[in-house]
Amino acid sequence: MRVLILALTILLTCFVSVVWARPLPFHAGVARITVSADEPFDVFVWYPTQAEEVAWQVGPFPIRATRDAAVANGAFPVLLMSHGGGKTGGSPLLLRDLSISLARQGFIVVAPMHGKSRFLTRIFQVDEAFKTVVADQRFNKHAAADKLGMIGFSLGGAVSLGLAGGKPDFVQLADYCAAHTDDILSCSGGPGGDKSDAASKQAGPVSKIPHLSLKALVLLDPFSVLFNRDGLKEVRMPVFLFRPKHSLLGEDNTRGLIADLPVSPPLQYVRGGHFVFTDICPPALMSEAPDVCKDAQGVDRAAVHAEVEKKVGSFFLDNL
């Protein structure tokens, strides 16, 4: 009897292993589109394809997705992505592995290249990128625009909240920065320099911020002290919040957001610092950007990414 039970246990274990080891349903394709605007910008579109993946490279970045492959048959949920800022302006290519993973899971990911544009400009860029992609003849029959989600990293978290119906308060931000001189990344780390004077620079167009019918948000260590409870009252869709244990953003970016959203989001802590969400750097960048590329001893960035990719995919599958 014991032998029979042992045999059944082994068979069941093997079956479960096979189930969990199933390959993702699609390969990843990628296209680069130029968006016509007063200041044109490019957007990367990552999407499901049945074509075999052919790796290539953009500057120092290896890309494990096939350029301009045919989109797989079917209609797929659309995920908008806004990357972080920083002094260089950031790049969606620092989050390419997450985009590729989501494309393999059956999502179309729209990731504009913001350059050094400011917060409000980034909101309009995401809106224009979305409109451009869903109108493109390659994607208009495949983009399920009514199943729309968004991912925001760092400054991109504020962009996501703005597009979801959040109303930024730049005066509050100036007051916060005056009282939290230690929170350097929140107050002076983004493109354009010092955010604490943002009230005088950017308050004018706030009433004209476009809002999208977003059904779910994933925020990766977001810059969110720009919003208060009143400004977030329209952000009622499901939100999943990730924060590294050693973030460079002040803790109020997490505590305040959880307290002020109409529905408190689940919070997932991960090991590492603010940039642990960005891709593992190629050797050429290791010495050029150690603050972005190097983790503290004992932090396994690849393991963090595997966990985040799985949970982000499941969250959007459940909520779109």
C-alpha positions in Angstrom: 0.0 0.0 0.0 2.8 2.4 0.9 4.4 1.7 -2.5 1.1 2.5 -4.3 0.7 5.8 -2.3 4.3 6.7 -3.1 3.8 6.0 -6.8 0.6 8.1 -6.9 2.4 10.9 -5.1 5.2 10.9 -7.6 2.8 10.9 -10.5 0.8 13.8 -9.1 4.0 15.8 -8.4 5.2 15.2 -12.0 1.7 16.3 -13.3 1.8 19.5 -11.2 5.3 20.2 -12.4 4.3 19.8 -16.0 1.3 22.1 -15.5 3.4 24.9 -13.9 6.2 24.4 -16.5 3.8 25.0 -19.4 5.2 27.7 -21.8 3.5 31.0 -22.0 0.8 31.1 -24.8 2.6 33.6 -27.1 6.0 34.9 -28.2 6.7 38.6 -27.9 6.8 41.0 -30.8 7.7 44.7 -30.8 7.1 47.7 -33.0 8.4 51.2 -32.8 5.9 54.0 -33.8 6.4 57.7 -34.1 3.5 59.7 -32.6 2.7 62.9 -34.4 2.4 65.7 -31.8 3.7 69.3 -31.4 6.9 67.5 -30.2 6.8 64.1 -31.9 8.0 61.1 -29.8 8.4 57.4 -30.3 6.5 54.6 -28.5 7.4 51.0 -28.2 4.5 48.5 -28.6 5.1 45.0 -27.2 2.5 42.5 -28.3 1.7 38.8 -28.6 2.8 37.0 -31.7 3.1 33.4 -32.9 6.4 34.2 -34.7 9.6 32.8 -33.2 11.5 35.4 -31.2 14.6 36.8 -32.8 16.7 38.8 -30.4 18.3 42.2 -31.5 19.8 45.2 -29.8 19.0 48.9 -29.3 22.2 50.6 -28.1 23.3 48.7 -25.1 19.9 47.0 -24.6 19.3 43.4 -25.7 15.7 42.9 -26.9 14.2 39.4 -26.7 11.3 40.2 -29.0 10.9 40.0 -32.7 10.7 43.3 -34.6 7.5 44.0 -36.6 6.3 40.4 -36.3 2.6 39.7 -37.2 0.3 40.1 -34.3 -1.3 36.9 -33.1 -4.9 36.2 -33.9 -7.4 37.5 -31.4 -8.1 40.7 -29.3 -5.9 41.4 -26.4 -6.1 43.7 -23.3 -4.0 46.9 -23.6 -1.6 48.0 -20.9 -0.1 51.5 -21.0 3.3 52.0 -19.4 4.9 55.1 -18.1 8.6 54.8 -17.1 10.5 56.7 -14.4 12.2 60.0 -14.8 15.5 60.8 -13.2 18.0 63.3 -14.5 18.3 61.5 -17.8 14.6 61.3 -18.4 14.4 57.5 -18.1 13.5 55.0 -20.8 10.8 52.3 -21.4 13.7 50.0 -22.4 14.7 49.8 -18.7 11.4 48.0 -18.2 11.5 45.9 -21.4 11.6 42.5 -19.7 8.3 43.2 -17.9 6.8 44.4 -21.2 8.1 41.2 -23.0 6.7 39.0 -20.2 3.3 40.6 -20.5 3.3 40.3 -24.3 3.9 36.6 -23.9 1.0 36.4 -21.5 -1.3 38.0 -24.0 -1.2 41.7 -23.5 -0.5 44.6 -25.8 1.9 47.0 -23.9 2.1 50.6 -25.1 5.3 52.3 -23.7 6.1 55.9 -24.8 9.6 57.3 -24.7 9.1 60.4 -22.5 12.6 61.8 -22.9 13.1 64.6 -20.4 9.6 65.9 -20.6 7.8 67.0 -17.4 5.1 65.3 -15.5 2.1 66.9 -17.3 3.6 66.5 -20.7 4.0 62.8 -20.0 0.3 62.4 -19.3 -0.5 63.8 -22.7 2.1 61.6 -24.3 0.5 58.5 -22.9 -2.9 59.6 -24.0 -1.6 60.3 -27.6 0.4 57.1 -27.7 -2.8 55.1 -26.8 -4.9 56.8 -29.5 -2.1 56.3 -32.1 -1.7 52.6 -31.4 -5.4 51.7 -31.3 -5.8 53.5 -34.7 -2.8 51.8 -36.2 -3.8 49.3 -38.9 -1.5 46.6 -37.3 -3.2 46.8 -33.9 -6.7 48.2 -34.3 -8.3 44.8 -34.8 -6.3 43.3 -31.9 -6.4 46.0 -29.2 -9.3 45.4 -26.8 -9.4 49.1 -25.9 -12.2 48.5 -23.4 -9.8 46.3 -21.4 -7.4 49.0 -20.5 -4.8 48.9 -17.6 -1.7 50.9 -16.8 1.7 50.4 -15.2 3.6 53.3 -13.7 7.1 53.2 -12.3 8.4 56.0 -10.1 7.4 59.3 -11.8 5.3 57.1 -14.1 3.2 56.2 -11.0 2.1 59.8 -10.8 1.4 59.8 -14.5 -0.8 56.7 -14.0 -2.7 58.2 -11.2 -3.3 61.4 -13.2 -4.7 59.5 -16.2 -6.9 57.4 -13.8 -8.7 60.5 -12.6 -6.3 61.8 -9.9 -6.0 65.5 -9.5 -2.4 66.6 -8.6 -1.9 69.3 -6.0 1.4 71.1 -6.7 1.0 73.5 -3.7 0.8 70.4 -1.5 3.9 69.1 -3.2 5.8 72.3 -2.5 4.7 72.1 1.2 5.7 68.5 1.4 9.2 69.2 0.0 9.7 72.1 2.3 9.0 69.8 5.3 10.8 66.7 3.9 14.2 68.0 2.7 15.6 64.4 3.1 13.2 63.1 0.4 15.5 64.1 -2.4 14.1 61.8 -5.1 10.5 63.0 -4.6 11.5 66.7 -4.6 14.4 67.1 -7.0 15.1 63.8 -8.7 13.1 64.1 -11.9 13.5 65.8 -15.2 13.3 69.5 -14.9 15.1 69.6 -11.6 13.5 70.9 -8.4 9.9 69.7 -8.1 9.2 71.8 -5.1 8.6 74.9 -7.3 6.2 73.0 -9.5 3.2 75.0 -8.4 4.4 78.1 -10.2 5.7 76.1 -13.2 2.9 73.7 -13.9 -0.4 74.5 -12.1 -2.0 76.1 -15.1 -2.9 73.1 -17.3 -4.0 70.8 -14.5 -7.7 71.2 -15.2 -7.1 70.0 -18.8 -5.5 66.7 -17.9 -7.0 63.9 -20.0 -8.5 60.9 -18.1 -8.7 57.4 -19.6 -11.1 54.6 -18.7 -8.5 52.6 -16.9 -9.8 49.4 -15.3 -6.7 48.5 -13.2 -3.4 50.0 -12.1 0.0 48.6 -11.1 2.3 51.1 -9.4 6.0 50.2 -9.0 7.4 52.4 -6.2 5.3 55.4 -7.4 6.0 59.1 -6.8 2.6 59.9 -5.3 3.0 62.6 -2.7 1.7 64.9 -5.4 -1.9 63.7 -4.6 -4.1 63.9 -1.5 -7.3 62.2 -0.5 -9.5 64.7 -2.3 -7.5 64.5 -5.4 -7.7 60.7 -5.5 -11.4 60.3 -4.9 -12.1 59.3 -8.5 -9.4 56.6 -8.6 -11.7 53.7 -7.7 -10.3 51.0 -9.9 -8.3 48.1 -8.5 -4.7 49.1 -7.7 -1.7 46.9 -6.9 1.2 48.6 -5.2 4.8 47.4 -5.1 7.5 49.0 -3.0 11.1 48.0 -2.4 12.2 47.6 1.1 15.0 50.2 0.6 13.3 52.8 -1.6 14.8 56.2 -2.3 11.3 57.7 -2.2 10.0 58.8 1.1 7.7 56.4 2.9 4.8 58.9 2.7 4.7 57.9 -1.0 3.4 54.5 0.2 1.6 55.3 3.5 -0.2 58.3 2.1 -1.3 56.6 -1.1 -2.7 53.6 0.8 -4.6 55.9 3.2 -5.9 58.3 0.6 -7.1 55.9 -2.2 -10.9 55.2 -1.9 -10.0 51.5 -1.8 -6.7 50.7 -0.1 -4.5 48.7 -2.5 -2.7 45.5 -1.7 0.9 46.2 -1.0 3.8 43.9 -2.0 7.2 44.6 -0.6 10.2 43.3 -2.6 13.9 43.2 -1.7 16.2 45.9 -3.0 16.1 49.6 -3.8 14.1 51.9 -6.0 15.8 50.7 -9.2 15.3 46.9 -8.5 12.3 47.1 -10.9 14.5 48.1 -13.8 16.1 45.4 -16.0 19.4 43.8 -15.2 21.9 46.1 -16.8 24.1 45.0 -19.7 27.8 45.2 -18.9 28.2 48.4 -20.8 26.0 50.2 -18.3 27.2 48.7 -15.1 30.0 51.2 -14.6 28.2 54.1 -16.2 25.1 53.9 -14.0 25.9 52.0 -10.7 23.0 53.6 -8.8 20.6 52.1 -11.3 22.4 48.8 -12.0 23.9 47.6 -8.8 21.9 46.0 -5.9 22.8 45.5 -2.3 24.5 42.3 -1.4 22.0 39.4 -1.2 19.4 41.1 -3.6 18.6 38.8 -6.5 17.1 41.2 -9.1 16.2 38.3 -11.5 14.2 36.6 -8.7 12.4 39.9 -7.9 11.5 40.3 -11.6 10.2 36.8 -11.9 7.9 37.4 -8.9 6.7 40.8 -10.1 6.1 39.6 -13.7 3.9 36.7 -12.5 1.9 38.8 -10.0 1.4 41.7 -12.4 0.2 39.4 -15.2 -2.2 37.6 -12.8 -3.5 40.9 -11.5 -4.4 42.2 -14.9 -5.9 38.9 -16.0 -8.2 39.1 -13.0 -9.2 42.7 -13.4 -9.4 43.5 -17.1 
